Amino acid sequence: MKTPKLLPWYARKAGVSTERAEALWHKAVREATAETGWVGNSEYWGACMASFLALLDKERNTLCAPQVLPFVRSHNRMWRLPLLAMEDMCSALHANWQRQRHAGFPRRAA
């Protein structure tokens, strides 16, 4: 049986190798076949995906890989915050300066 086209994406998201994800997919197919008794209908494919995602989640929890990416992203956002605030302040000061400059000097008649 063919594997889903998104299987490598699911594997990469869970931090599992593609070969291991294929093995988990085949196990999910066997479980869904035993559970539903049918092959090929929407209930069957829904059971396959639910079982596959549950197996991937169990596999990810057994790995000892730390989840560092959310931590790094939050620190990156916190580091950029003063820069973004300074950029907003400079653009507001520039706009105010432009308004004051044009308001102070009336246009000359040609």
MDTraj code that builds the backbone (N, CA, C; nanometers):
import mdtraj as md
import numpy as np

residues = "MET LYS THR PRO LYS LEU LEU PRO TRP TYR ALA ARG LYS ALA GLY VAL SER THR GLU ARG ALA GLU ALA LEU TRP HIS LYS ALA VAL ARG GLU ALA THR ALA GLU THR GLY TRP VAL GLY ASN SER GLU TYR TRP GLY ALA CYS MET ALA SER PHE LEU ALA LEU LEU ASP LYS GLU ARG ASN THR LEU CYS ALA PRO GLN VAL LEU PRO PHE VAL ARG SER HIS ASN ARG MET TRP ARG LEU PRO LEU LEU ALA MET GLU ASP MET CYS SER ALA LEU HIS ALA ASN TRP GLN ARG GLN ARG HIS ALA GLY PHE PRO ARG ARG ALA ALA".split()
xyz = np.array([
    [0.0844, -0.1170, 0.0000],
    [0.0000, 0.0000, 0.0000],
    [0.0889, 0.1231, 0.0000],
    [0.0480, 0.2226, -0.0760],
    [0.1253, 0.3458, -0.0846],
    [0.1120, 0.4269, 0.0440],
    [0.2154, 0.5018, 0.0690],
    [0.2134, 0.5907, 0.1858],
    [0.1584, 0.7266, 0.1445],
    [0.1102, 0.8063, 0.2387],
    [0.0612, 0.9402, 0.2034],
    [0.1755, 1.0288, 0.1526],
    [0.1416, 1.1240, 0.0686],
    [0.2444, 1.2140, 0.0146],
    [0.3014, 1.3048, 0.1225],
    [0.2243, 1.3313, 0.2268],
    [0.2714, 1.4182, 0.3346],
    [0.3482, 1.3428, 0.4428],
    [0.3722, 1.2148, 0.4224],
    [0.4419, 1.1359, 0.5245],
    [0.5797, 1.1921, 0.5585],
    [0.6629, 1.2335, 0.4612],
    [0.7923, 1.2929, 0.5003],
    [0.7766, 1.4201, 0.5831],
    [0.6745, 1.4996, 0.5550],
    [0.6503, 1.6204, 0.6332],
    [0.6119, 1.5853, 0.7757],
    [0.5200, 1.4877, 0.7914],
    [0.4822, 1.4434, 0.9260],
    [0.6037, 1.3880, 1.0006],
    [0.6879, 1.3119, 0.9300],
    [0.8072, 1.2541, 0.9936],
    [0.9028, 1.3631, 1.0389],
    [0.9266, 1.4608, 0.9522],
    [1.0189, 1.5695, 0.9869],
    [0.9630, 1.6523, 1.1026],
    [0.8320, 1.6739, 1.1022],
    [0.7692, 1.7508, 1.2093],
    [0.7820, 1.6785, 1.3440],
    [0.7729, 1.5464, 1.3412],
    [0.7829, 1.4683, 1.4644],
    [0.9274, 1.4365, 1.5016],
    [1.0222, 1.4632, 1.4109],
    [1.1619, 1.4331, 1.4394],
    [1.1959, 1.2862, 1.4233],
    [1.1223, 1.2188, 1.3344],
    [1.1399, 1.0756, 1.3113],
    [1.1917, 1.0580, 1.1693],
    [1.2680, 0.9511, 1.1449],
    [1.3156, 0.9252, 1.0093],
    [1.1978, 0.8833, 0.9206],
    [1.2144, 0.9020, 0.7917],
    [1.1083, 0.8681, 0.6971],
    [1.0821, 0.7175, 0.6973],
    [1.1872, 0.6378, 0.7119],
    [1.1700, 0.4916, 0.7154],
    [1.0874, 0.4501, 0.8369],
    [1.1153, 0.5120, 0.9503],
    [1.0385, 0.4801, 1.0717],
    [0.8935, 0.5249, 1.0559],
    [0.8722, 0.6396, 0.9927],
    [0.7360, 0.6872, 0.9695],
    [0.6603, 0.5931, 0.8764],
    [0.7293, 0.5374, 0.7764],
    [0.6642, 0.4399, 0.6881],
    [0.6239, 0.3157, 0.7659],
    [0.7107, 0.2706, 0.8566],
    [0.6758, 0.1543, 0.9384],
    [0.5552, 0.1850, 1.0276],
    [0.5522, 0.3040, 1.0830],
    [0.4375, 0.3432, 1.1654],
    [0.3102, 0.3539, 1.0815],
    [0.3230, 0.4010, 0.9561],
    [0.2066, 0.4098, 0.8679],
    [0.1496, 0.2700, 0.8404],
    [0.2385, 0.1745, 0.8118],
    [0.1915, 0.0383, 0.7852],
    [0.1248, -0.0223, 0.9087],
    [0.1775, 0.0083, 1.0265],
    [0.1143, -0.0381, 1.1494],
    [-0.0233, 0.0270, 1.1663],
    [-0.0333, 0.1563, 1.1336],
    [-0.1625, 0.2260, 1.1433],
    [-0.2636, 0.1677, 1.0456],
    [-0.2187, 0.1287, 0.9268],
    [-0.3079, 0.0669, 0.8278],
    [-0.3601, -0.0663, 0.8806],
    [-0.2716, -0.1458, 0.9415],
    [-0.3160, -0.2743, 0.9982],
    [-0.4170, -0.2530, 1.1102],
    [-0.3900, -0.1538, 1.1963],
    [-0.4827, -0.1255, 1.3058],
    [-0.6180, -0.0765, 1.2547],
    [-0.6165, 0.0087, 1.1528],
    [-0.7422, 0.0603, 1.0976],
    [-0.8216, -0.0492, 1.0284],
    [-0.7524, -0.1415, 0.9620],
    [-0.8213, -0.2529, 0.8970],
    [-0.8874, -0.3419, 1.0007],
    [-0.8173, -0.3677, 1.1107],
    [-0.8746, -0.4510, 1.2165],
    [-0.9890, -0.3774, 1.2873],
    [-0.9778, -0.2458, 1.3002],
    [-1.0782, -0.1684, 1.3721],
    [-1.2069, -0.1520, 1.2915],
    [-1.1947, -0.1149, 1.1636],
    [-1.3143, -0.0847, 1.0841],
    [-1.3678, -0.2051, 1.0085],
    [-1.2813, -0.2958, 0.9691],
    [-1.3258, -0.4107, 0.8911],
    [-1.3439, -0.3791, 0.7435],
    [-1.3292, -0.2539, 0.7068],
    [-1.3444, -0.2115, 0.5686],
    [-1.2126, -0.1542, 0.5204],
    [-1.1971, -0.1507, 0.3898],
    [-1.0767, -0.0915, 0.3317],
    [-1.1194, 0.0061, 0.2232],
    [-1.0751, 0.1279, 0.2332],
    [-1.0957, 0.2220, 0.1250],
    [-1.2027, 0.3269, 0.1465],
    [-1.2859, 0.3150, 0.2473],
    [-1.3880, 0.4190, 0.2668],
    [-1.3335, 0.5302, 0.3557],
    [-1.4112, 0.6349, 0.3742],
    [-1.3626, 0.7511, 0.4485],
    [-1.3404, 0.7191, 0.5965],
    [-1.4229, 0.6330, 0.6530],
    [-1.4042, 0.5937, 0.7934],
    [-1.2698, 0.5224, 0.8110],
    [-1.2353, 0.4392, 0.7145],
    [-1.1094, 0.3655, 0.7175],
    [-0.9904, 0.4617, 0.7120],
    [-0.9933, 0.5571, 0.6176],
    [-0.8807, 0.6503, 0.6042],
    [-0.8705, 0.7436, 0.7239],
    [-0.9846, 0.7814, 0.7801],
    [-0.9820, 0.8626, 0.9010],
    [-0.9186, 0.7876, 1.0173],
    [-0.9540, 0.6573, 1.0293],
    [-0.8943, 0.5751, 1.1353],
    [-0.7449, 0.5567, 1.1114],
    [-0.7053, 0.5433, 0.9833],
    [-0.5621, 0.5304, 0.9500],
    [-0.4856, 0.6542, 0.9953],
    [-0.5353, 0.7718, 0.9590],
    [-0.4645, 0.8948, 0.9938],
    [-0.4629, 0.9184, 1.1444],
    [-0.5750, 0.8897, 1.2108],
    [-0.5789, 0.9085, 1.3560],
    [-0.4793, 0.8161, 1.4251],
    [-0.4758, 0.6923, 1.3811],
    [-0.3822, 0.5962, 1.4395],
    [-0.2376, 0.6345, 1.4082],
    [-0.2134, 0.6773, 1.2857],
    [-0.0781, 0.7170, 1.2457],
    [-0.0284, 0.8359, 1.3280],
    [-0.1129, 0.9365, 1.3443],
    [-0.0725, 1.0539, 1.4218],
    [-0.0502, 1.0188, 1.5689],
    [-0.1318, 0.9275, 1.6220],
    [-0.1115, 0.8846, 1.7604],
    [0.0202, 0.8090, 1.7743],
    [0.0504, 0.7228, 1.6770],
    [0.1769, 0.6485, 1.6805],
    [0.2964, 0.7431, 1.6666],
    [0.2842, 0.8428, 1.5794],
    [0.3926, 0.9407, 1.5654],
    [0.4141, 1.0188, 1.6943],
    [0.3048, 1.0536, 1.7595],
    [0.3155, 1.1272, 1.8854],
    [0.3845, 1.0427, 1.9921],
    [0.3488, 0.9153, 2.0003],
    [0.4158, 0.8255, 2.0957],
    [0.5638, 0.8125, 2.0631],
    [0.5949, 0.8026, 1.9341],
    [0.7349, 0.7888, 1.8924],
    [0.8142, 0.9149, 1.9258],
    [0.7538, 1.0307, 1.9051],
    [0.8228, 1.1564, 1.9357],
    [0.8484, 1.1685, 2.0855],
    [0.7531, 1.1222, 2.1674],
    [0.7708, 1.1308, 2.3119],
    [0.8780, 1.0359, 2.3634],
    [0.9092, 0.9303, 2.2888],
    [1.0143, 0.8381, 2.3324],
    [1.1534, 0.8903, 2.2967],
    [1.1605, 0.9838, 2.2020],
    [1.2902, 1.0386, 2.1636],
    [1.3396, 1.1345, 2.2715],
    [1.4690, 1.1458, 2.2823],
    [1.5279, 1.2341, 2.3841],
    [1.5718, 1.3671, 2.3241],
    [1.5151, 1.4047, 2.2118],
    [1.5526, 1.5308, 2.1476],
    [1.4787, 1.6461, 2.2146],
    [1.5513, 1.7452, 2.2641],
    [1.4838, 1.8586, 2.3270],
    [1.4164, 1.9467, 2.2219],
    [1.3065, 2.0063, 2.2591],
    [1.2341, 2.0970, 2.1707],
    [1.2855, 2.2385, 2.1953],
    [1.3883, 2.2788, 2.1235],
    [1.4570, 2.4045, 2.1462],
    [1.4008, 2.5162, 2.0581],
    [1.3417, 2.4817, 1.9466],
    [1.3005, 2.5821, 1.8498],
    [1.2038, 2.6863, 1.9062],
    [1.0985, 2.6501, 1.9800],
    [1.0120, 2.7560, 2.0350],
    [1.0867, 2.8493, 2.1302],
    [1.1795, 2.7954, 2.2068],
    [1.2595, 2.8753, 2.2992],
    [1.3445, 2.9767, 2.2235],
    [1.4085, 2.9329, 2.1148],
    [1.4938, 3.0214, 2.0353],
    [1.4093, 3.1278, 1.9660],
    [1.2929, 3.0893, 1.9144],
    [1.2070, 3.1870, 1.8476],
    [1.1593, 3.2954, 1.9434],
    [1.1240, 3.2568, 2.0647],
    [1.0774, 3.3570, 2.1597],
    [1.1910, 3.4519, 2.1983],
    [1.3124, 3.3999, 2.2131],
    [1.4252, 3.4874, 2.2450],
    [1.4582, 3.5793, 2.1283],
    [1.4439, 3.5294, 2.0077],
    [1.4694, 3.6128, 1.8911],
    [1.3692, 3.7279, 1.8859],
    [1.2412, 3.6976, 1.9138],
    [1.1401, 3.8035, 1.9157],
    [1.1689, 3.9050, 2.0251],
    [1.2115, 3.8580, 2.1425],
    [1.2405, 3.9490, 2.2538],
    [1.3635, 4.0345, 2.2231],
    [1.4617, 3.9795, 2.1525],
    [1.5808, 4.0545, 2.1159],
    [1.5470, 4.1635, 2.0148],
    [1.4541, 4.1341, 1.9210],
    [1.4179, 4.2302, 1.8177],
    [1.3224, 4.3376, 1.8671],
    [1.2584, 4.3182, 1.9806],
    [1.1581, 4.4121, 2.0291],
    [1.2114, 4.5539, 2.0456],
    [1.3279, 4.5784, 2.1106],
    [1.3776, 4.7163, 2.1201],
    [1.4074, 4.7773, 1.9835],
    [1.4549, 4.6973, 1.8897],
    [1.4830, 4.7491, 1.7563],
    [1.3551, 4.7899, 1.6852],
    [1.2517, 4.7098, 1.6974],
    [1.1235, 4.7434, 1.6355],
    [1.0635, 4.8686, 1.6985],
    [1.0756, 4.8800, 1.8300],
    [1.0234, 4.9988, 1.8981],
    [1.1004, 5.1234, 1.8543],
    [1.2320, 5.1126, 1.8406],
    [1.3127, 5.2256, 1.7965],
    [1.2783, 5.2642, 1.6530],
    [1.2556, 5.1662, 1.5679],
    [1.2171, 5.1951, 1.4293],
    [1.0825, 5.2677, 1.4244],
    [0.9855, 5.2221, 1.5037],
    [0.8551, 5.2887, 1.5080],
    [0.8683, 5.4314, 1.5610],
    [0.9512, 5.4496, 1.6619],
    [0.9690, 5.5826, 1.7192],
    [1.0357, 5.6768, 1.6188],
    [1.1350, 5.6284, 1.5473],
    [1.2026, 5.7117, 1.4474],
    [1.1082, 5.7498, 1.3344],
    [1.0261, 5.6577, 1.2881],
    [0.9329, 5.6912, 1.1799],
    [0.8272, 5.7900, 1.2291],
    [0.7823, 5.7790, 1.3550],
    [0.6857, 5.8748, 1.4094],
    [0.7491, 6.0127, 1.4233],
    [0.8753, 6.0184, 1.4708],
    [0.9445, 6.1467, 1.4822],
    [0.9656, 6.2108, 1.3457],
    [0.9997, 6.1301, 1.2475],
    [1.0206, 6.1822, 1.1124],
    [0.8904, 6.2388, 1.0554],
    [0.7797, 6.1659, 1.0733],
    [0.6504, 6.2133, 1.0236],
    [0.6109, 6.3427, 1.0943],
    [0.6326, 6.3513, 1.2254],
    [0.6003, 6.4720, 1.3009],
    [0.6876, 6.5885, 1.2554],
    [0.8153, 6.5639, 1.2337],
    [0.9063, 6.6676, 1.1878],
    [0.8642, 6.7200, 1.0509],
    [0.8230, 6.6294, 0.9608],
    [0.7775, 6.6700, 0.8282],
    [0.6510, 6.7562, 0.8377],
    [0.5581, 6.7182, 0.9249],
    [0.4353, 6.7964, 0.9426],
    [0.4677, 6.9354, 0.9961],
    [0.5575, 6.9426, 1.0943],
    [0.5939, 7.0712, 1.1535],
    [0.6668, 7.1595, 1.0524],
    [0.7510, 7.1008, 0.9723],
    [0.8282, 7.1760, 0.8741],
    [0.7373, 7.2361, 0.7672],
    [0.6400, 7.1570, 0.7212],
    [0.5496, 7.2073, 0.6180],
    [0.4460, 7.3032, 0.6766],
    [0.4124, 7.2895, 0.8023],
    [0.3146, 7.3792, 0.8639],
    [0.3768, 7.5150, 0.8949],
    [0.5056, 7.5203, 0.9226],
    [0.5716, 7.6444, 0.9611],
    [0.6017, 7.7363, 0.8448],
    [0.6192, 7.6850, 0.7252],
    [0.6547, 7.7654, 0.6098],
    [0.5418, 7.7583, 0.5074],
    [0.4658, 7.8664, 0.4941],
    [0.3591, 7.8659, 0.3928],
    [0.4215, 7.8673, 0.2528],
    [0.3484, 7.8169, 0.1569],
    [0.3988, 7.8120, 0.0200],
    [0.3980, 7.9519, -0.0415],
    [0.4942, 7.9747, -0.1254],
    [0.5028, 8.1025, -0.1941],
    [0.4139, 8.0997, -0.3181],
    [0.3545, 8.2119, -0.3464],
    [0.2700, 8.2221, -0.4654],
    [0.3600, 8.2442, -0.5869],
    [0.3309, 8.1773, -0.6919],
    [0.4138, 8.1877, -0.8125],
    [0.3715, 8.2998, -0.9022],
])
top = md.Topology()
chain = top.add_chain()
for i, resn in enumerate(residues, 1):
    res = top.add_residue(resn, chain, resSeq=i)
    for name in ("N", "CA", "C"):
        top.add_atom(name, md.element.get_by_symbol(name[0]), res)
traj = md.Trajectory(xyz[None], top)
